[in-house]
Amino acid sequence: MVVKNRKASGSSSGDAPAASTAPQGLEGLYQRIEPHLEAIMPYIRAAVPIIESCFALTILAWGAFQQAGGGMIKRAWKELKVEYVDSMKKLQEDPEAKAIFDKNNDGEVSIGEVATTMSSVIGAKTPEEKQKARRMVGATMRCVDPNRLLDAVTGFWAGMVAVIAALRSQLAACVSVGASIGQKGAEYAKVYLEKPLYEKFPDYKDWVDAGLRAGCSLIGILVSLFMARIVTAFNCAIKGAQRLAEMAVKALHDAGYLPNVKDRGSRVQTIAMALTAFGLWYQFSTGFSCPTLMKIVLFPLLISENILTLIAAL
C-alpha cells in the first residue's frame, strides 16, 4: 500500500513539472519554431512577396538600390568603416588626443568617450572651456582624413539620390499617365455633364470646365496608381513564386522525395505558375491590403513604405 502511494505521488509530482514546462500560446509556438527558424527564413522571405503587394515603393527602392545606388553606398560604408578604424587608432596613438578623450583613464579611447567629450564643445562658454574645445577640435581634425570622409559622404549621397530619383520617376509616370487618362475622361464627360452643369451653374461655366478637367485628372491618377499596384502585385507574385518553387523542389529532391526526376525545371515552372495564380488571387481577394497579423510582423516595412511614399510625393 505504501508503494502504491509513493508511485501515485511520484507520478503526480512528475506530471506537475511537465505541465508547468509545457509551452503555451505564442511563446510556446516560438519555442517550437526557434530551432528551425534559420532554415525556414529563406522560404518565408520568398513567400511574403507572393501574397503581399503593399510594399510597392519599398520593393522599387530596393531594386533601385541594387541597380543604381547599391554599389556606391556599399563602397561608402566600407570607406567609413576603414576611416573609423584608422581614426580611432590615431586617437590612441596621439598623446594629446588620448589625454583629452580618455575620461576614465583606462588607457583606451572609446567612441562613447569621444561623443561625450565632443558634445561639451557646443556648451563651451568660458575662455577656458573655449580653449579646451579648440584643442578637442584640433585633435579630432588631426586624426580624421577629410578626403576619405568626403568620398564616403559623396557616395552615400549619390546612392540616396539614385533611389529617390527612381521613386519619383515611378510617381511621375503614374501622374503623367493619370493626367492623360483624365484629359480623355474630361472630353467624354463634357458630352454628358457639360450641358446640365451649365444649366445649373450658368454664371460659372469656366469653373465647370476646370472642375471637370481637375476631377477627371484626379480620377485618372488614382486609376494609374491602382494599375501600378496591379503590375507590382503581378511582378512580386512571379518573382516570389519562382524563388519559392526552386527552393521547394530542391528541398524535396535533397530529402529523397524526387530521386528519379531528372528535369526539375518543368516541376519548378509548374509549381511557380500555381503559386503565382494563388498569390494574385489572394491579393485581389483582400483588396491589396495587409492582414492584421502580417501588419504586426511587417510593421517596420509598413513604416518604410509610408516614409518612401512621403519622399516620393515631396
C-alpha positions in Angstrom: 0.0 0.0 0.0 2.9 2.3 0.8 4.5 1.5 -2.5 1.3 2.4 -4.4 1.1 5.7 -2.6 4.7 6.5 -3.4 4.1 5.6 -7.1 1.0 7.7 -7.3 2.6 10.7 -5.6 5.6 10.3 -7.8 3.6 10.3 -10.9 1.5 13.3 -9.8 4.6 15.2 -8.9 6.2 14.2 -12.2 3.2 15.4 -14.1 3.3 18.9 -12.5 6.6 19.9 -13.9 5.7 18.6 -17.3 2.5 20.6 -17.2 4.3 23.7 -15.9 7.1 23.4 -18.5 4.7 22.8 -21.4 4.9 25.7 -23.8 1.7 27.7 -24.2 0.4 30.4 -26.5 2.7 32.4 -28.8 5.7 31.9 -26.6 5.3 28.1 -26.9 4.9 28.4 -30.7 8.1 30.4 -30.9 9.9 27.9 -28.8 9.0 25.2 -31.2 9.9 27.2 -34.3 13.0 28.9 -33.0 15.4 25.9 -33.6 14.3 25.7 -37.2 14.0 29.5 -37.8 17.3 29.9 -39.6 16.3 27.1 -42.0 12.8 28.3 -42.8 13.6 32.1 -43.1 14.6 31.8 -46.8 11.2 30.2 -47.5 9.4 33.0 -45.6 11.3 35.7 -47.5 10.3 34.1 -50.8 6.7 33.5 -49.8 5.9 37.0 -48.5 6.1 38.8 -51.9 3.6 36.2 -53.3 0.8 37.4 -51.1 1.9 41.0 -50.2 2.0 43.9 -52.7 1.6 46.6 -50.0 5.2 47.5 -50.3 5.4 48.7 -53.9 7.7 51.6 -53.2 9.9 49.6 -50.8 10.4 46.9 -53.4 11.1 49.6 -56.0 13.6 51.4 -53.7 15.4 48.1 -53.0 15.6 47.4 -56.8 17.0 50.9 -57.4 19.4 50.5 -54.5 20.7 47.3 -56.0 20.9 48.6 -59.6 22.0 52.2 -59.2 22.9 53.3 -55.7 23.8 50.0 -54.0 27.4 49.8 -55.2 28.1 53.4 -54.2 26.5 53.1 -50.8 28.3 49.9 -50.1 31.7 51.4 -51.1 30.9 54.5 -49.0 30.0 52.3 -46.0 33.2 50.3 -46.4 35.3 53.5 -46.6 33.5 54.9 -43.5 34.4 51.8 -41.5 38.0 51.9 -42.6 38.1 55.6 -41.7 36.6 54.9 -38.3 39.2 52.2 -37.5 42.1 54.4 -38.7 40.8 57.5 -36.8 40.4 55.6 -33.5 43.8 54.1 -34.0 45.3 57.6 -34.5 43.4 58.8 -31.4 45.0 56.0 -29.4 48.5 56.9 -30.7 48.1 60.7 -30.2 49.2 61.6 -26.6 47.3 64.9 -26.6 44.1 63.5 -28.0 44.3 60.5 -25.7 44.6 62.8 -22.6 41.6 64.8 -23.8 39.2 62.0 -24.7 40.2 59.2 -22.2 37.8 60.2 -19.4 38.0 57.1 -17.3 41.8 56.8 -17.5 41.7 53.1 -18.6 44.2 53.7 -21.5 41.7 53.1 -24.2 39.6 55.8 -26.1 36.1 54.6 -26.9 33.6 56.1 -29.3 31.3 56.9 -26.4 34.1 58.9 -24.7 34.7 60.8 -28.0 31.0 61.6 -28.4 30.6 62.7 -24.8 33.7 64.9 -25.0 32.7 66.5 -28.3 29.2 67.3 -27.1 30.8 69.6 -24.5 32.2 71.7 -27.3 28.7 73.1 -28.0 28.1 74.3 -24.5 31.6 76.0 -24.1 31.1 79.5 -22.6 34.1 80.5 -20.5 37.5 81.2 -22.1 39.0 78.1 -20.5 36.2 75.9 -22.0 36.5 77.5 -25.4 40.3 76.9 -25.3 39.6 73.2 -24.4 37.0 73.0 -27.2 39.5 74.3 -29.7 42.1 71.6 -28.6 39.4 68.9 -29.0 38.5 70.0 -32.5 42.2 70.3 -33.4 43.0 66.8 -32.0 40.0 65.4 -33.9 41.0 67.0 -37.2 44.5 65.6 -36.9 43.0 62.1 -36.6 40.5 62.2 -39.5 41.2 62.0 -43.2 38.9 64.6 -44.7 39.3 63.4 -48.3 38.2 59.8 -47.4 35.3 61.2 -45.4 34.2 63.4 -48.2 34.4 60.5 -50.7 32.2 58.4 -48.4 29.6 61.1 -47.9 29.5 61.7 -51.6 29.0 58.0 -52.2 26.1 57.9 -49.7 24.5 61.0 -51.2 24.8 59.7 -54.8 23.3 56.4 -53.8 20.4 58.0 -52.0 19.7 60.4 -54.9 19.5 57.4 -57.2 16.9 55.7 -55.0 14.9 58.9 -54.6 15.1 59.5 -58.4 13.7 56.0 -59.0 10.8 56.6 -56.6 9.9 60.0 -58.1 10.2 58.7 -61.7 7.6 56.0 -60.7 5.3 58.5 -59.2 5.8 60.9 -62.1 5.0 58.2 -64.6 1.7 57.4 -62.7 0.8 61.2 -62.6 1.6 61.5 -66.4 -0.5 58.5 -67.3 -3.2 59.7 -65.0 -3.3 63.1 -66.5 -3.6 61.7 -69.9 -6.4 59.4 -68.8 -8.1 62.4 -67.1 -7.8 64.5 -70.3 -9.6 61.9 -72.3 -12.1 61.4 -69.5 -12.9 65.1 -69.4 -13.6 65.1 -73.1 -16.1 62.2 -72.7 -17.6 63.8 -69.5 -18.3 67.0 -71.3 -20.6 65.2 -73.7 -22.9 64.1 -70.8 -22.2 66.5 -68.0 -21.4 69.8 -69.6 -24.9 70.8 -70.6 -26.7 70.0 -67.3 -23.9 71.7 -65.3 -24.1 74.8 -67.5 -27.8 75.0 -66.9 -27.3 74.6 -63.1 -24.4 77.0 -62.8 -24.8 79.5 -65.7 -22.5 82.1 -64.1 -19.6 79.6 -63.5 -19.1 78.0 -66.9 -15.3 78.4 -66.7 -15.3 76.8 -63.3 -17.4 73.9 -64.6 -14.8 73.2 -67.3 -11.9 73.4 -64.9 -13.7 71.2 -62.4 -14.4 68.6 -65.0 -10.7 68.6 -66.0 -9.4 68.5 -62.5 -11.8 65.8 -61.3 -11.1 63.6 -64.3 -7.4 64.1 -63.9 -7.5 63.1 -60.2 -9.5 60.0 -61.1 -7.0 59.2 -63.8 -4.1 59.5 -61.4 -5.8 57.2 -58.9 -6.5 54.7 -61.6 -2.9 54.9 -62.7 -1.7 54.3 -59.2 -4.1 51.3 -58.9 -2.8 49.9 -62.2 0.8 50.3 -60.9 -0.3 48.3 -57.8 -1.6 45.6 -60.0 1.6 45.4 -62.0 3.6 45.4 -58.8 1.4 42.6 -57.4 2.0 40.5 -60.6 5.7 41.2 -60.5 6.0 40.2 -56.8 3.9 37.1 -57.3 6.1 35.9 -60.2 9.5 36.6 -58.5 8.5 35.2 -55.2 6.8 32.1 -56.7 9.8 31.3 -58.9 12.2 31.5 -56.0 10.0 29.6 -53.6 9.3 26.9 -56.2 13.1 26.4 -56.8 13.8 26.1 -53.1 10.9 23.7 -52.6 11.8 21.4 -55.4 15.5 21.4 -54.3 14.5 20.6 -50.7 12.2 17.7 -51.9 15.0 16.4 -54.2 17.6 16.6 -51.4 15.1 14.8 -49.0 14.8 11.9 -51.4 11.2 12.5 -52.5 12.1 13.2 -56.1 15.0 10.8 -56.7 14.2 9.9 -60.2 13.3 13.3 -61.6 16.0 14.5 -64.0 14.3 17.5 -65.4 13.4 19.6 -62.3 12.8 22.7 -64.4 9.4 21.6 -65.5 8.4 20.9 -61.9 9.7 24.3 -60.8 7.7 26.1 -63.5 4.5 24.2 -62.7 4.8 25.0 -59.0 5.7 28.6 -59.8 2.7 29.1 -62.0 0.4 27.6 -59.3 1.9 29.9 -56.6 1.7 32.9 -58.9 -2.0 32.3 -59.5 -2.6 31.8 -55.8 -0.7 35.0 -55.0 -2.7 37.1 -57.5 -6.0 35.6 -56.3 -5.1 36.3 -52.7 -4.1 39.9 -53.3 -7.1 40.7 -55.4 -9.5 39.0 -52.9 -8.0 41.1 -50.0 -8.0 44.3 -51.9 -4.2 44.5 -51.8 -4.4 45.0 -48.0 -2.2 43.5 -45.4 -3.8 41.1 -42.9 -3.7 42.3 -39.3 -1.2 39.6 -38.2 1.1 40.4 -41.1 0.9 44.1 -40.2 2.3 43.3 -36.7 5.1 41.2 -38.2 5.9 43.6 -41.1 5.4 46.8 -39.1 8.9 48.1 -40.0 8.2 47.6 -43.7 4.9 49.5 -43.4 6.7 52.4 -41.8 9.3 52.3 -44.6 6.6 52.3 -47.2 4.9 55.4 -45.7 8.2 57.2 -45.5 9.1 56.4 -49.1 5.6 57.5 -50.2 6.2 60.8 -48.5 9.7 61.2 -50.0 8.3 60.4 -53.5 5.5 62.9 -53.1 7.7 65.8 -51.9 
